Amino acid sequence: MDFTADEYARRDADRLREVLAGPPVTWVFLGDSITQGVHHTRGRRGYVEHFAERVRGELGRRSDAVINSGVSGTTTDDLLPEFHWRAGRFAPDVVFVMFGTNDQTAGPDGIRGFRYRLDQIVQRSRDVGAMVVLQTPPPVEADGDRSPELAESYAQAVRQVGDDLGVLVVDHAAAWSAAAERSGAATAPDGWLDDAFHPSARGHHELALTLFSGLGIADASSEVCSLVIDESVGASA
């Protein structure tokens, strides 16, 4: 059965409420090194791990499966031929998609292809029975082929695919930009990035908080949501 974008949006909002109140489900996260959470967290939790603790620990959904299929250095182009291995074989109920940080190295001319591939990822996820949550990647500082302007263009492409297909979009880019403006920073508040484009442990916690808010599971009184990242703890501690 074909749905309009608005019908998909309403259906997925209903499904998400049902998922959070129903029997065990499988959550799959797709993305690059930001999703994989390697190195730049300095041994602390990445945002997917915060999500798992919030859902499986604090919300009592102990039998849920949270699968991190993020692979460092990858793009949407890398994902498509690997979609079954990284997502489909797990029969996911919900698929989270965060790409763009590496895709943007294709420059402005790569945006059209990026949007097409995001569309395909959404459709393939729906074909295996999953609802989809798109996530804009956080902003970047100028670094080689990456730039703040390109990052925003690719984030806007994610938003547009979400609008066109009726997919929930968790807008980390907008949340980080607003926080940067409030703090007087150019790209992100101090300590949110570990280098020009990888979130630090603090940044990953901020990603998790924005994700929780987008899913309606934020709670300032929870230990995960109220966690204060101790920046003095590093990989050599």
C-alpha positions in Angstrom: 0.0 0.0 0.0 1.3 3.4 -0.9 1.2 6.3 1.5 1.6 10.0 1.1 4.4 11.8 3.0 1.8 13.1 5.5 0.3 9.7 6.0 3.7 8.1 6.6 4.5 10.8 9.1 1.2 10.2 11.0 1.7 6.4 10.8 5.2 6.5 12.1 4.4 8.8 15.0 1.7 6.3 16.0 4.1 3.3 15.5 6.8 5.0 17.6 4.4 5.4 20.5 3.3 1.8 20.1 7.0 0.6 19.9 7.9 2.4 23.1 4.9 0.9 24.9 4.9 -2.5 23.4 6.8 -5.8 23.2 10.6 -6.0 22.6 11.9 -4.5 19.4 15.1 -4.2 17.4 16.7 -0.7 16.9 19.4 -0.4 14.3 21.7 2.7 13.9 23.3 3.3 10.5 26.0 5.9 10.0 29.7 6.6 9.9 32.4 7.1 12.7 30.1 9.5 14.6 27.5 6.7 15.0 30.2 4.0 15.5 31.6 6.2 18.3 35.2 5.3 17.9 38.3 7.1 19.3 36.9 10.6 19.8 34.8 9.6 22.8 38.1 8.9 24.5 36.9 5.6 26.0 33.5 7.0 27.1 30.0 6.3 25.7 28.9 7.3 22.3 25.4 8.5 21.6 24.1 5.0 20.6 25.3 3.7 23.9 23.5 6.5 25.8 20.4 5.5 23.8 20.8 1.9 24.8 21.2 2.8 28.5 18.1 5.1 28.4 15.9 2.6 26.6 17.0 -0.7 28.0 18.1 0.5 31.4 16.0 3.4 32.5 12.8 2.7 30.5 12.9 -1.0 31.4 12.9 -2.4 27.9 15.5 -4.9 28.8 14.9 -7.3 25.9 15.2 -4.7 23.2 18.1 -5.1 20.9 20.1 -2.0 20.1 22.5 -2.6 17.1 25.2 -0.2 16.2 26.0 -0.6 12.5 27.9 2.6 12.1 31.2 2.1 10.2 33.9 4.7 10.3 34.7 6.5 7.1 31.6 5.5 5.2 29.1 7.3 3.1 25.6 6.6 1.8 27.2 5.2 -1.3 29.1 2.7 0.8 26.0 1.7 2.7 23.6 0.9 -0.1 25.3 -2.3 -1.3 25.8 -3.4 2.3 22.3 -2.5 3.5 21.2 -6.1 4.1 24.4 -6.9 6.1 24.3 -3.7 8.2 20.5 -3.5 8.7 18.1 -5.8 6.8 19.3 -9.1 8.3 18.4 -7.9 11.8 14.7 -7.5 10.9 14.7 -4.0 12.5 11.7 -2.3 13.8 13.3 1.1 13.8 16.2 2.3 11.7 18.2 5.5 12.5 20.2 7.0 9.7 22.9 9.6 10.2 25.1 10.4 7.2 26.5 13.5 5.6 29.8 14.2 7.4 31.8 12.1 4.8 29.3 12.5 1.9 29.9 16.3 1.9 33.5 15.8 0.7 31.8 15.3 -2.8 31.1 19.0 -2.6 27.9 20.9 -3.7 27.6 18.6 -6.8 27.2 15.6 -4.6 24.0 16.8 -2.8 21.6 15.5 -5.5 23.1 12.0 -5.3 23.2 12.1 -1.5 19.5 12.9 -1.4 18.8 10.0 -3.9 20.7 7.6 -1.8 19.0 8.7 1.4 15.7 8.1 -0.3 16.8 4.6 -1.2 17.9 3.9 2.4 14.5 5.0 3.6 12.7 2.8 1.0 14.8 -0.2 1.8 14.2 0.2 5.5 10.5 0.4 4.9 10.6 -2.6 2.6 11.9 -4.7 5.6 9.1 -3.4 7.8 11.0 -0.7 9.7 10.1 2.8 10.5 12.9 5.3 9.8 14.3 8.2 11.8 16.7 10.5 9.8 19.3 12.5 11.7 21.2 15.5 10.5 24.9 15.2 11.4 26.3 17.9 13.7 28.1 21.0 12.2 31.8 20.9 11.2 34.7 23.3 11.2 36.6 24.0 8.0 38.8 21.0 7.3 39.9 20.0 3.8 36.9 19.2 1.7 34.5 19.9 4.7 33.2 23.3 5.6 30.4 24.7 7.8 28.5 25.8 4.6 28.7 22.4 3.0 27.6 20.7 6.2 24.5 22.9 6.4 23.7 22.1 2.8 23.9 18.4 3.4 21.8 18.8 6.6 19.2 20.6 4.6 19.2 17.7 2.1 18.4 15.4 5.0 15.5 17.7 6.1 14.1 17.8 2.6 14.2 14.0 2.3 12.3 13.8 5.6 9.7 16.2 4.4 9.3 14.5 1.0 8.9 11.0 2.5 7.2 11.8 5.7 10.1 10.7 7.9 10.9 12.0 11.4 14.0 14.1 11.3 16.1 14.6 14.5 17.9 17.8 13.7 21.3 17.8 15.5 22.6 20.4 13.1 20.0 22.9 14.1 20.3 22.1 17.8 24.1 22.5 17.7 23.9 25.7 15.7 21.5 27.2 18.2 23.7 26.2 21.1 26.7 27.7 19.4 24.9 31.0 18.9 23.8 31.1 22.5 27.4 30.5 23.7 29.0 32.9 21.2 30.8 30.1 19.4 31.2 29.8 15.6 30.5 26.1 15.2 29.7 24.4 18.5 30.0 25.2 22.2 33.4 24.6 23.7 34.2 21.0 24.3 31.5 19.5 22.0 33.9 18.6 19.2 37.1 16.5 19.6 38.5 17.7 16.3 37.1 19.6 13.3 34.1 17.2 12.8 34.1 14.4 15.4 31.9 15.0 18.5 33.7 14.6 21.8 32.2 12.6 24.7 30.3 15.8 25.6 29.2 16.1 22.1 27.9 12.6 22.0 25.9 13.2 25.1 24.4 16.3 23.4 23.5 14.1 20.4 21.7 11.7 22.7 19.8 14.4 24.4 18.5 15.8 21.1 17.6 12.3 20.0 15.7 11.6 23.2 13.8 14.9 22.8 12.9 14.0 19.2 11.6 10.6 20.3 9.7 12.0 23.3 11.7 10.1 25.9 13.7 13.0 27.4 13.6 13.3 31.2 15.8 15.8 33.0 15.5 13.7 36.2 17.0 10.6 34.5 20.6 9.7 35.2 21.4 9.4 31.5 19.8 12.8 30.6 21.3 14.6 33.6 24.8 13.1 33.1 27.6 15.6 33.4 30.6 14.6 31.3 33.9 14.9 33.2 36.3 16.3 30.5 39.2 15.6 32.8 38.8 11.8 32.1 40.6 10.8 29.0 41.9 7.8 27.2 45.2 7.9 29.2 43.5 8.2 32.6 
